[in-house]
Every structure is written in C-alpha cells, then in structure tokens.
Amino acid sequence: MDEHRPLAELIASLTTEQKATLVRGWDFWHTTRIATAGIESIMVADGPHGLRKAPGRGDHVGVSGSVPATCFPTASALGSSWDPDLAREVGAAIGRQARDQGVSVVLGPGINIKRSPLCGRNFEYWSEDPYLTGRMAAALVSGLQSEQVGACLKHFAVNNQETDRMRVSADVDERALREIYLAAFEHVITTAQPWTVMCSYNRVNGVHASQHRWLLTDLLRGEWGFGGLVMSDWGAVHDRVAALAAGLDLEMPPDKEASDPAVTAAVATGDLSGDVLDEAVARVLRLVRQTAPGRRAAAAAEGPAADPDQQHALARRAAAESVVLLKNDGGVLPLAPRPGLTVAVTGEFARTPRFQGAGSSQVSPVRVDVPLDELTAALPGATVRFSPGFGLPAGPGPRTGASIPGGNGTGPADDAALAAETVRDTAGADVIVVFLGLPAGAESEGWDRPHIDLPAAQTDLVAALAAAHPDIPLVAVLSNGSAVRTSGWEQHAAAIVEGWLGGQAAGGALADVLTGAVNPSGRLTETIPVRLQDTPSYLNFPGADGHVRYGEGIFAGYRGFDATDRPVSYPFGHGLSYTTFGYGGLEVSQAGTLDGGNLSVTVRCQVTNTGPRDGAEVVQLYLSHPSAAVPRPPRELRGFRKVRLAPGETAAVAFALTARDLAYWSEREHGWLTEPGCYRVAVGASSRDLRLAADLTVEGTPRRPPLTGMSTLREWLADPDGSAALHREIGTGPDGKPGGILASDELVAIIGNFTLHTLAAFPGLGVTHEVLNRLLSPGPG
C-alpha cells in the first residue's frame, strides 16, 4: 500500500463495490486485500493473555490447535497484581510475539466489569471496579502497542454475562452506565488510545451494540475523541447498513452474500450516505497503514523478537505477583525447605494444572510448569509425596462427564475411594498442601456458572483430611478464574492461597510463593462473598425474556457489599504478606477551586515495612461523600500504588485527585457533577481495612437545578431565589405572615412534593397558573 498517497485520493479511485468489501473481513482473521489498488490485508488474532493465532487462512473458529505461544496469566490473575508496570511488560511481550507471527491486531484486552461472580468469562476480565480495570488495561494496551501491534479494546459495552449474550438487552440506568460500565473504557480510550475497539454482542437498553449510534459515534468518537477503528465481535452484525450508519467500520467475520449487496444497494438508493461508507473505509485503511511498520520490522528481523525463555520467565514472575494470600493462620507459610520435612501434596490440579480459561482466549502454551514437580524441586531435602484426592472431568464443556487421561474417575464412588486413599497417604506429614479449583467445564466463554461452589468431592476431601489429621496444618491452593465460595470449608485450612489461572508458568510461581522465594503481594480485585445470595446482582442475573435488569445500579461489587454492611469472606483489595506494613503521616491538601474548574487534591502518606522480609504493599485510596445529594457508595477506589520495601524501609506515597475523582454522574444534568462539601479520604490495605482517614472540605457554589413548573414546592423553597420569588408572589396575610400554602408548615410537609404545576389547580393555595407564568418568565433570580 502506498503510504504516501492521500487517503482521499485512494478512496475516490475505488468503486462502491470495492469499498463494500473493505468494510468487512476477507476471511475469519484477515481484512480485505485489493491488489489492483495496492491495499494490503492485515491479520488479527485472539488474545488477550497470549496469542491465539489460527494456522492458515481458513474460515473457522479454531478454539484449539492454534500456533504455540506464551500463555500469560489471565486478567483475573494479572489484575490481582495491582501493578500497571507489570501489565505493560506483559502487553509488550504479547505484542512482540504477535509481530513475530505477522499479526497486526490482538483482540484484547477485555475490560468488562465483573458484575456477578457467575459470569463464565470473568477470568478474561480484570475487576469489579472500573478504576482499577481502567488503569491496568491502559497499561497493557500501551505495552502491546509499543511493539507496533494494535490492541482491540472489548467488549463495548455492558457485556457482563454469557447467558443469551447474542440477544440479551442489558437494561442499565444512565448513572450506572457512566460510573461503572463505561468508566474503564473511557479511561483506556482517552489515555492509551487503542487502535481498535470491538463492539459487544448484546443489546444496550434495547439496541444492539453493533447498531448503537450513541455508543459508537456520539460517545466513543464525539465525547471521548476516539480516532481508531470499530470492529464487530464475531457475528455481532445483524443489519450491516444500520451498523455502518451507527459507526461500525469493520464486520467480522464477513457475511459476503448479505453485506456486500446490502451496502452497495443502500448507497445507490441514498439510504446510506456515501460519505459514511468512505469514512469507514478510511478508518480501515488508516489501520492498515498504522500497522505497516510492525509488519516491516517483522519481515526485516533475522530472528524472532520474542525469546521463549524470557517470556516464560516473565510469565512466572507475573503469575507470582498475582497470587493472593487470603489466609495464613499461625504463619504456616512459607514452607521452609529443610531436611526431614514431609509435605503431603494432594489434589489432581497439582499434577494436572489448570492455568487458563476455555473459549476464544485459549492459548496453545509453549510449555507448562507442573506444580507438583516445581514444588518438589523447590524443597530440596524434603520428602514430597502425592495422592490425587479426586478426579477431574475432561473439559471444557458445561456438562461433560468424561474423566481426565489417566483413568481418574469422576463419580461419587471413585472420588470417595481417592479421598480415603489420600487420608491414609497424608498421615505423618508435617503439612498437607491440597490443590483445589474449578474444572475446565465449570467456567468458559459461552456459558455462565450456576453457582460459586467448589466441587463437592474437593470440599469433602478437605473436611476428611481435617478430621483425620487435626494436628497437621492444611494449606489450600486454588486454581480458578472466578471467585469461589470459601465459607463452609475454609475453617479447615490454616492457609489459603488464591492462584487464579496463572498461565503456563503458574506451577513454578505457586512453588515460589509457597516456599517464600516470592513474598505474595497480590490483592483481590473482586469480593469473595459468604454466599452467592449476598452479591448485589443476585436477584437480577442473568435476567429473562431477553432482558437483564441492572437493578443494583451503581452498587456493583464491593460498593453494594459495603453499602449494606454485609459480611464477606474476603473484601475487595484484601491480600496478606509474609511481612507486615505500618501506615502513618496522612496529609490532604488542595489547590485551585471547584468554581474555577482547576481543583486538585493531593493525598500523601507514609508506609513502612515493619516485618522481617522484603515485601510489596498495595496502598489503596478510597473516597466517600456522606452528605451527597444523591446515594453514593460508602467508599470508592480512587487511587492505588504498589510499593516495594525492605525491612524497616519507609516510602512516601502520593496520590493526585481532580474534581472528576470526586464527581458523580448527574442524570438530571446528564454530566459529571462535583458537589461542594465534606468528603472523607481513607487510605488502607482493602476496602474494609482502612488505616488512615481525614476529611476534605471542598468549597464552591452549590449547583442549583433549574426551576420549572414540574419542580416541587420543596425544591422551589430550597432554592434561595426561588423561595424569595414564591413568597413575593403568594404574598402575606393580614397578620403579616406568609399567605396561601406557605401559612401552614403542616400542609407544606404533606404536599410539598407536589409540583407547582399541580398546585396551580388547587384553589386557595396562592399558586395559580398566572402566578406560575410570572415565576417562570423571566424566571426567579
């Protein structure tokens, strides 16, 4: 493609039929090539935690059999590192591998909010919090695109379940949409500028995302300034002409028989503007040009830029940084390698690791670390003995009953026999390490989970081991992409290690954490509830009859748990370390003014490693506004920093806030509103472990909503100018006291929520249509 030829000139040289081919793919993974016009084809491939490049150019889903690539921790794990720098490194590593393989765009990251722990695709998503999601995803996008490979931010928008995902309407109010479900997209787009965005399958408030002009054009391009290409999710286009008019540039995969004639006919009849088609073509061609340097660099390189050993080492470090130590009673961890130590390892996941989710993100790993082998190597001189404990079904699939290779059964009798054998084999051990988790068929793209429990065979095994060996400490190691319930069995475990789906090097990373080679520093990005019924979305997931109502509004995740003061097993932001940290020296200062539009707030504190080991603490900043005019969560994450400290070392941590960080979305004004008043600033180690707090008083002129005939009497009386005008119009009685309705405080209390337009029909109150007209013209104040 001649990169110096003006795009307008190139587009003008094309026929309408050629343009129609450019706004849909050529095959399942490639854009259209027009050799006579010098237009190249580019390849896209699935991500987001590793490259899933399909071999050849066939039109197939190909969820297995992809080209081998490094499998990094899934977003549910990497997000738990709370380390944007690490996410940037992983993004760059994926970008290098994509460039080596001739891939120009990686389809990821996915940044949808974990509204419910039941969502089958939660392992691909970062958090239940949009602030954390946005910062981590922006870093990964920046790293990926630093290697001249485009990111594809997905799934835009409000794609929070797999049930009926192609058709369901996510019915969500304007405020929740802005504060929870669009906020991460806004941050990534405005700060990291991804080259492409992928629309979701579902409908948003009744309109398919692929045909949602407000989403794809008014908001994405108009308000946020997105200048890249919007592509469909695979099969998300239902009306190609309507999608083009809404702002969808590229249809994937191509529906050649339907889309091409529909587009050319619509242009011919004037139902689709030729300018709209030209602009979509221009965005496709800009992406081809934008990705050309990466293709040239790959072609010119003498060897691959991505070294498999270096990538595996990064995958191991990333997985270890993502491990969350949930519980560590009595300091049972780390396991000190010493002669004579006997470690009983049980749980099939120890030798048959589960390290990624199923579906379109499934990577063919270059190699896989086996936890049992890695733990044995990390404990020289110790005796490590293994028993399977339970069987695993062959996944993926929501209802598969087949057993894994090797003959381990999955029926109750088989599991009972394996458990009995394990109880015998663990006798005399110094510690029992049991690897638990969700089998592959329990969570995947394509279906949602029916519950959040571990399989009964696993929890029964834990109870049996605790009953048989009450004096042997038990360490539970979890492998799962979504939150699982720990209540009901956690009392039997001295320590619980949440390993998530840590990628191909998860086995080595878990061994590093268990033995103390790595001090755990991961923190929860989602709440672990006591019961599924406690989750804020419980009564409104996954919906019915083609609709799912987001009835919890802005109170998703920890916002809802904290607002109802509901007990949780482990709160958002929680995670333990093998050392301890002290907080102090909180200072809150502000500059500029709210009215001047330049308000800035600086929060400073000090964190000290008060324990015996090097370690990393995730310092979390939460903000609240108890006297807000609208309901707001008790606290919302507005900053975080991961600091690494040697024993006795102190670090100064600073956070910078703006008026937007203090704001809520006003449905009345359809915009962000920062109220003056007293805010609460808190710093700590989780949403429920706040070590320091201070008040922040923000001065400013309160925003007055406009007064109309549909404003209530109370609203008129609450406005100084409105109250004065109303008193003036109604006048006073012979005794000099307010007349009409204003003469009776009791009456005002009873019908003060009536609008003035309604009260104008009531005789004797002093509010007539004539009075109302004078109040509204020219208006009070």
N, C-alpha and C positions, 0 to 999 in steps of 0.2 A: 504494500500500500504506500503510495507516495505521500509521505507525512507532511510535505511542504505544500501540497496542493490545497487551496482553500476548500473547506468542507462544503460551503455553499455551492461552489462550482461543481464539486464532485456529485453532490446530491442532485443538482439540476440536470446532470447528464444521465441520470437513471430514469428508467420507466417506472410507472406506478407499480407494475408487476414485480420489478426488481426490488423496489422499496418494501413491498409487502413481504418478500422473502427475508429481508434483513431484520424485520421486527419479530421474527420467530426463529427458533433454532434450526440448524441444518439436520441434526440428529439429536440423540439423547443428551450429548455432552458438548456439542460444538455449535458455534454460531455459523451463520451462512457465509460462504465464500463466493465472491463474484470475480472470477479470474479476469474477465474482459475489462473490468473496471479497476483492477488492481486491489481488490478488497480481500484481505486475508480472513481466515477463520481462526477463532481462538477457542481453547478448551477450558471448560470449567470442571471442577471435581468436588465431591463432597468433602467436608470436614466434620466438625470443627476442631477435634482434639488430635488430628492426624490426617494425613492424606488418604482418601479413598478413591484412587484413580481406577476407573474401569479399564480393562485391557481392550485394545481395539477401538473401533468406532461404532460398534453395534448399538442398536436402539433397545436397550434392556435396562431394567432397574439395577440388576447386578449387585445385590446387597452382600454377596460373598464372592470370593475369588478375585478381589482387587489386587493391584500391584502392591507388593510388600512395602511397608512404610513404618516409621516410628509411631507407636501408639502412645501418646502422652496422656496424662491424667484427664479425665472428663471434666467438664466445667464445674460439676458438683464438687469435685475434689479440688481443682485448681483455685476455684473461688474461695475455698476454705483456707488458702494460704494468706489471704488478705494482703497480697504482695503484688502490686501492679508492675514492678520491675521484673518479677519472675514471669508474669503473664506476657510481658513484652518479649522476653527471651524466648518463651515457648512459641509465640507468634512468629518471631523471626526464624526459628528453626523449622516450623511448618512451611514458611514461605520459601526457604532455601530448598527444601525437598520438593515443593511444588514446582519451583523454577527448573530444577534438575529434570523433572518429569514432563516439562513442556506444558504445565498447567498455568493458565493466566489468571484465574479467579478461583479462590477457595470458598466454598459455600458455608460460611460461618463467620463469626460466632453467632450462636442462638442466644438471645438475651431476654426471652420471655420470663415473666415473674412466676415464681413457684407459689401459685395461689393456693393449691392444695397438694399435700404430700402424695395424693393418689395419682397425679399426672404421670403417665407412663414414660414421658420423655424428660422428666425432671433431671436426670443425670446429665443432659445436654445444657442445662440452664444453670445460672450462677447463684441465684439467691432469691429469697422472698423480699429483698429490699432493693428498690431501684437505684439508690445512691451507690451502694456497693457494686451492684451489677454494672452500672454505667462506667464506673472508674476502672474496674477490672477488664471489661470488654474493650474499652477505648485503648487500653494499653496493649491488649492482644492485637487489635486492628492496626495500631501504629507499628508494632513489630512485624507483623505479616507484610504490610505494605512497604516497609523499609527495604524489603527484598524484591521490590518491583513486581509484586504479585498482589492482585486486588482482593480485598475482603468483601464478603457479601453478608451484610447485617440482616438477621432474620429472627423471627417471622413477624412481619409488620402487618397487623398488630393484634393484640389481645388473644393470642394463641396459647391457652393455658390448660388445654386438655386434648386427649386423643379421641375420646368418645365423640362420634359423629363429626369429626374435625373438618370434613369436606363441606358440611352444610350448616352446622350449628351457628346460631346467632348469639354472639357474646353481647348481652344487653347490660351495658355499664353506664353509670351516670357520668356527666361531664367532669366533675371534680375528681372522681376516682380514676377516670381515664387519664387525666393530666398528671395527677400526683403519683400514681402507682404504675400504670401500664404503658404510658408513653414517655415517662421521665428519663429512663435509661436510654431509649432511642434518641431522644433529644440531645442528651449529653454526648453520646458517641458520635452522632452526626455533626454536631457543632464544634467538637474539639478534635476528633480523629479523622473526620472526613472520609469515611469508607467510600470506595469507588462504586460499589453497588449496594442495593437494598433488595431484599426478597419479600414480596407480599405473602401473607398467610392464606391458608385455605378458607378459613371460617368467614362468616359474616360479622360485621361490627354494627350493632344496633340495626340489624336488618339488611344491610347492604354488603355484598361480597367485597372482601378487601381488594380483590383484583379490579373492581369496578367502583371503588370508593374515591371519588374525586377530592373530597375534603381531606382524606388521609394522604393520598399520593401526590396531590398538586397543591392545594391550599395550605396545608400544614407542612408537609415534607419539604416542598420546594419554596413555597411562598414565605411561610413564617420562619422555617429553620434554615433556609438557604441551601438546601441540598442540590448539588450540581451534577450528581452522577446518574447512573442508570438504575431503573427499577425493573426487576425481572419477576416473573411469576414463580411461585412454588410449582413443583412438577405436577401439572394437571389442574392448577387452580383457576384457569381461564374458562369462563362459561360463555362469554359473549366478547369476541375479540374486538369488535368495533367499539363497544361500550368501554372495554378496558383501555384501549388506546386513548379514547376521549378523556378517560379519568386520569391518565398519566402513566399507564403501564407500558414500558418500552419494549420488553422482550418476553415473548411467550416461550416457555419451556415445559415439556418437550414440544416440538412443533405439531400442530394439528393441520397439516398441509392441505388436506382435502377441504376442510371447512374454513380455515382462517384466511388463506390467500384470496379466494374468490370473494369472501365477505368484505375484506378490506378494500380490494380494488373496486368492487361494486359501490361501496359506501362513498368512496372518493368520487366516483363517476357521477353519482346522484346528488352529491353535495351533503349527504348525511354525515360525512366525516370530512372535516377540513383538511385540505392538502397540507396546510401549514402544520397541523397537529402530527400528521404522518411524517413530515420532513423533520420535525423536531425529535421525534422518536428515533428516526434513522440517524440523525446527527449524534444522539447520545450513544447509540450502538457503535458508530464509527469512532467517536471520541474514546470509548473504552478500548477498541482495537488499537488505536494509536497510543493510548496511555500504557498499555501492557506490552507494547513492542520492545522497549528497552530490556525488559526481563527475558523475552524470547531471544533477543540478540545476545544477551550475556550468557544465556544457557548454551546457545549454539557456539559461541566463541570459547567457552571454557574447555580446558583439556581434560578435566575430570569433574566428578560431582562436587558441588559446593557443600553438600550435607554429608558429614562424616558419620557413619552409623554408630561408632563407638562414642563419639562426643555427644550425639543425640541421645543415646541410651543413658549416658551419664547425666545429662540434663533431665531426662525423664525420671531418673531415680531421685535426683535432688528435688525436682518439682513434686513428686509423689510424697517424699518425706516431709517437705514443708507443708503439705496439705493434710497430713494426718492430724486428727483432733483427739487429744487425750481427754475423754469425758470424765473418767473416774480413776482414782489411784489411791485407794484406802491403804493406809499403813506403809506407803511408799514401796509397794510390791514391785513396781517398775522404777528404774530399768533393771533388767536381769543382768546381774554381774557375772561375766564369764569367769568361772573358777573351776579348778579340778574337783571332781566329785559331785558337781551339780547334776541333778537329774531333772530333765524337763520333759514332761509328757505332752506331746502335741497331738491334738485330735481335731476332727472336722475335715471333711473332704476338701474344703477350699484350700487347705494347707498344701495339698499336692495337685489339686485341680483348680488353679486360681481363676477367679472371675475378676476381670480388670477393666471391662468396658461394657457398654450397653449394646443392645441389638437395634437393627434398623439401618437407616441410611448413613449413620455415623460410624458404622462398624469397620474398623481398620484391620487389614491383614498384617499383624505385627512382624517385625524383622526377627525378634526373638522374645522370649517370655521368661522372666525370673520366677522360679517356683519358691514360694515362701518357706516350705519345709527345708529345701536344700540351702537356701540363703541363711535361715536361722541356724541350721546345723553348722555351717561354715563360720558364722559369727560367734559361736560359742565353743571355741577350741578347748578341749579338755573336759567338756561336759558330755553327759550321755543324753542324747535326744532320741526318744522313741515315739513312734507314730501309730495311731489307730484311726480308722476313718470316721467312726462315730455315727455317721448317717450317710445315706446315698444322695446323689443328685440326679434329677431328671435331665435328659438331653434336651437342651434348648436350642434356639429360642422357640417360643410358642406359648400362648396363654393356657393351653390345655394339654400339652404334651405329657405323656406318662412314661416315655421310654427312659431307661437308665443310661448313665454315662458309660463310655467304654471302660471295660474292666470288670463289669458284672455286678456293681453295687446296686442292690435293689432299692426300690422307692416305696414299696408297700409297707404298711404298719408292722407286719411281722419281720420283714427284713431289717427295718430301722431299729426295732426293739432288740433284735439279735446283735446288731452292730453296737448299739448302746451298751448292752450287757458286756460285750467283749471289751469295750473301751473302759468301763468301770473297773474291770479286772486288770487291764493293762496299765492303768494310771496309778494303781496302788504303789505306795512307796516313793512317789515322785516328790521333788521339792516344790514344784509349781506345775500347774496344768495350764496350757495355753490352748484355748479352743477357738477355732476359726469358724465363725458363723457368717451368714449372709443370705442374700436373696438369689435363688437360682435364676438362670438367664430368662426363663419363661415368665418370671414374675414382673418384669419391667422392661418395656421396649417401646419404640415408636410403634404406633398402630393400635395400642390398647392402654387403658388405664388400669390401675390396680384396684381390686375390690376391698382391700384392707391394708393396714400397715404393719401387720404382724410378721415375725419370722415364722418359717415353717415349724409346725408343732414338734416334729422329730428333733429339731435343734434345741428348742427351749426345754423339751422333756429331757434331753441329754444333759443340759446344764443343771437342771434340778436333780437328776440322778447322781451326777458327779458330786454336787454339793452335799447331798445326803450321805453318800458313801464315804466321802473324804472331807469331813468338815474342817480338818486341820490343815488341808493343803490349799493354799491360795489359788484362786482361779482367775485367769486373765482371758477376757473375751476380746477377740479381734473381728471387726465387722467388715464385710465387703458388700456394699450396696450403693446404688446410685441415688436413691431417695431415702428420706427419713424412715426409720423403722421404730416401732414401739419397743422401749426397753423396760417399761413398767411391767411387772409380773415375773421377770427373771433377773433383773439387774441386782437384786439383793443377794444373789448367789455369787456374784462376781466381785472380787476385790478391785479389779481394774477393768475398764472398758476402753478399747482403742477403736475409734472410728476411722477406718482406712479408705472408705468410699470406693470408687472404681478408679484405681490409681494408675492405670496404663500398664504397659508391658514391663516396667521396672518396679511395679508395686511390691513384688515379693522381696526384693532387696531393700526397698525403702522401709517396709514394715520391720524387717530384721534390724535395720539401723535404729529405728525408734525403740523397738522392744529391748535392745541391748544398750541403749544410751549413746550409741555412736552419733545419733542425731537427737537433740533435745526437741521434743514436739512443740510446735508453735502454731498449729492450725487452730482456727476458731470457727464455730458453727455459723453458717450463712442462712440457716433455717432453724426454726424452733422444733425441738423434739417434744411432741405433746405426750401427756399422760394417756390420753385416749384420742382416737380419731374423732369422736363426737365433740371434743373440745375445740377443734380447729374452726376458725371463723367462717370458713366457706362450707362447713359440713352440710347445712341444710340447703345449699344451693349449688351442689356439684353432683353429677355433671349436667343437670338440667333434664328437660323432657320436651317432647313435641317440637324439636328443632330450636329450642331456646335454652340458654343458661343465664340465669339472672345473677349478677354480681351484687347480691343483697348486702354483703358486708361493707360495701362502699370502700372508703379509704382504710378501713380497719383490717387489712390483709396481714397475714403473718403475725409477727410479734406485736404490731400495732393493736391488733384485736385481742391477743392474749393479755397484753399489759393494760388495755383499757378496761377489761373485765376483771382484772386481777386474778386471772385463772391460773391455777398451779400448772407447771410444766415440768417435764422430766429434766430438760436441759434448755436454757434460754438462748435466744439469738445472741451470737457473739461469744458464747462460752467456749472455753478450752483451757486445759491445765498444762503445766510445765514441770520439768524436773528441778526448777529453781523457783524463786518467789520474787515478787516485784512490789515496791512501795511507791505510792503516789504522793505528790505534795506541790506546794507553790503555785496554786491556781491563780491566774491573773486574767481578767477580762477587760479589754479596753475597746473603745470605738473612736472612729474618726468620720468626718463628713456628717451629713444629715440625711434623714429619711426624706424630708421635703425637698432637699436639694438633689436627690437622686444619686448621691455618691456615698451612701452609708457603707462603712466597712467595719468589721468587728474582728479583733484578734484575740484568740484564746491561747494562753500559754500555761504549761505545767511542767513538772519535772518527774521523771520516772527513774527509779533506782533498782538495780538488780541486788536484792537483799539475800540471795541464796548462794549456794556453793558452786554453781555451774554457769558456764556461758549459756545464754538463752535469748530468746526474742519475745517481746511483748507486743501485742496489738492494742494500742491505745485508741479508745473509741470515744468520740464526742457525740453526745445526744442533746437535742434541743426540744424544749416544750414551751407552750404558751397557755398557762392555766386559765387566763381571763379572756381568751379569744372570743370573738363574736360568734364563731361557728364551732361545732365539735371538732376537736383536734386530738390526735393520739397523745398519750401521756409523755411519750418521748419518740423522737425520730433521729436516725443516724444522719449526721451532717459532717462527719469527718473521721478519718482513721489514719494511723501511722504505725508501721511495723518497725520497731527499734530493736537493734541487737546490742546486747550489753554483756560485758564481762562481770564476774562477781565484784560487787562494790561500786561498779561504774554507774554514773548518773548521766542521763541525757535530757536535754531541754527539747520539748516538743511544742510546736506552734501550729495553730490552725487559723486559716483566714476565711471569714464568712462575709457574705454580701447580703443585701436586702432580700435577694431571691431565696437564700437559705432560710430566712425567717418567714417566708411567704406561704400562703395557701392559695389554691385556685378558687376564685370567686365566681360562682355560677351566675350571680346577679350581674356582675360586670364583665364576665367572660374574659377574665385576665388574672394575672398574679397580683395578689394584694398583701402588702406588708402592713400590719397594724402597729400603731404606737402602743406602748405598754410595757409590762414587765415580763420578760422571758426568763426561763430557767436554763442555765447551761450546766451540763453534767459531763464528767469525764470518768471513764472506768474501764472495766475488763469485760463487760457484757451489758446487755440492756437491763439486767437485773443485778448487776454488781457495779454500782456507781460509787467511785471512791471520793470524788471531789465535786462540789456544786457551788454555783454562785448565781446571783440574779443579774440580769442585764436589762436596764431600763432604756427603752428607745423612745426618744421624744419625737413628736410630729403632729401634724394636723390630722385628726381622725377623718377618714374618708366618709363623706355623707352620701348615702344613696339618694338618687333623685326622687323628689316627692311628686306623686301623681294622684289622680283620683282613685287609683287602686291601692294606694298606700293606706295603711290602717291609721286609726285615730292615735294609737300609741306611737306609731312611727312619726306622725306629724308632731306630737307633743315632745318626742325625744329629740327632735331637731330644733336647735335654738331659734333659727329664723322661722321655721315652720310653726313652732309653738307661738311665737310672737304674732305672726300673721293671723293664726287661727283665733287667738284671744282678741285681737283687734277686730276681726270680722264678726265674731259672735257677740262681743261687747259685754257689758256688765249690767247687773240688775239694779233696782232702786237702792239696794243697800251697798252698792259699790263692789260687790263680789262678782266673780265671773258668772255669766249667764248661760242659758241653754244647758247642754250636756255637761259643760265644764263646771256647773254648780254642784254636781254630785260626784264625789270621788267613788262612791259605790257603783254608780252607773258606768263611769269610765272603766272601772275594773271589770265589769260584767261584759260590756260590749266594746271595749277598747280595741278588740281585734277585728271589728267591722271596718271595712274600707269607707272612706269619705263618700265615695260614690253611692254606697249602700245607705249610709246615714242620711244622705240628702233626701231620701224618700220617706224618712221618719219625721212626722210633724213635731214641732215644739222643741227640737234639739238645737236650733240655731244654725244648723248646717243645711243650706238649701242649694239647689243647682246654681242659683245666681251667685251665692257665696263661693261655691266651688269654682265657678268660672273665674271669679275675681282672684281667688287664691292661685289659680294656675296661669293667669295671664296678667302681668308678665311673669309671675312666679315669685314666691317668697325669697327674700334675700337678694 
